[in-house]
């Protein structure tokens, strides 16, 4: 039962990141997008290892590894925001 709950949690994380990306709510550069993918795929990898499902170990293990670099890369500077209207004198 524990493995099923962990697998569902991991799948929901990966799917929510993908859904948010598709809807335009998150981009590939968003740390939350990568964090959801890393944690979700790592949970799914753990379950796949426990079940000895080597194809899924490969899939989810690689997914986890590919999601790590955006988390350790320094964030890119965003566009400069103009000062608030009431701050101008």
C-alpha positions in Angstrom: 0.0 0.0 0.0 2.9 2.4 0.8 4.4 1.9 -2.6 1.1 2.7 -4.3 0.7 6.0 -2.3 4.3 7.0 -3.1 3.8 6.2 -6.8 0.6 8.2 -6.9 2.3 11.2 -5.2 5.2 11.0 -7.6 3.0 10.7 -10.7 0.8 13.6 -9.5 4.0 15.8 -9.1 5.3 15.0 -12.6 1.9 15.4 -14.2 1.1 18.7 -12.4 4.4 20.1 -13.7 3.6 19.0 -17.2 0.0 20.3 -17.0 1.2 23.6 -15.6 3.7 23.9 -18.4 1.1 23.1 -21.1 -1.3 25.7 -19.6 1.4 28.4 -19.6 1.4 28.7 -15.8 5.0 27.5 -15.5 8.0 27.6 -17.8 10.9 25.2 -18.2 13.1 27.7 -16.4 10.9 27.8 -13.3 12.5 26.1 -10.3 9.2 24.7 -9.1 8.8 23.0 -12.5 12.1 21.2 -12.1 11.6 20.5 -8.4 8.2 18.8 -9.1 9.9 16.7 -11.8 12.9 15.8 -9.6 10.9 14.8 -6.6 8.1 13.1 -8.5 10.5 11.1 -10.8 12.7 10.2 -7.8 9.7 8.8 -6.0 8.7 6.8 -9.0 12.3 5.6 -9.4 12.3 4.3 -5.8 9.0 2.4 -6.4 10.3 1.0 -9.6 13.5 -0.2 -7.9 11.5 -1.8 -5.1 9.4 -3.6 -7.7 12.4 -4.5 -9.9 10.8 -2.8 -12.9 14.0 -2.1 -14.8 12.5 -0.3 -17.7 10.8 2.1 -15.3 14.0 2.5 -13.3 15.7 3.6 -16.5 12.9 5.9 -17.5 12.3 7.6 -14.2 16.0 7.6 -13.2 17.0 9.4 -16.3 14.0 11.8 -15.9 15.3 12.6 -12.4 18.8 13.2 -13.6 17.7 15.4 -16.4 15.7 17.5 -14.0 18.6 18.3 -11.6 20.7 20.7 -13.7 18.1 23.5 -13.8 17.9 23.4 -10.0 21.6 23.8 -9.5 22.1 26.4 -12.2 22.0 30.0 -11.1 18.7 31.6 -12.0 18.7 33.8 -15.1 18.0 37.5 -14.4 14.5 38.4 -15.4 13.4 41.5 -17.2 13.8 44.7 -15.3 10.5 45.9 -13.8 9.6 49.6 -14.0 9.3 51.3 -10.6 5.7 51.6 -9.2 3.8 54.6 -10.4 3.6 56.2 -6.9 7.5 56.0 -6.6 8.0 58.6 -9.3 8.4 62.2 -8.2 
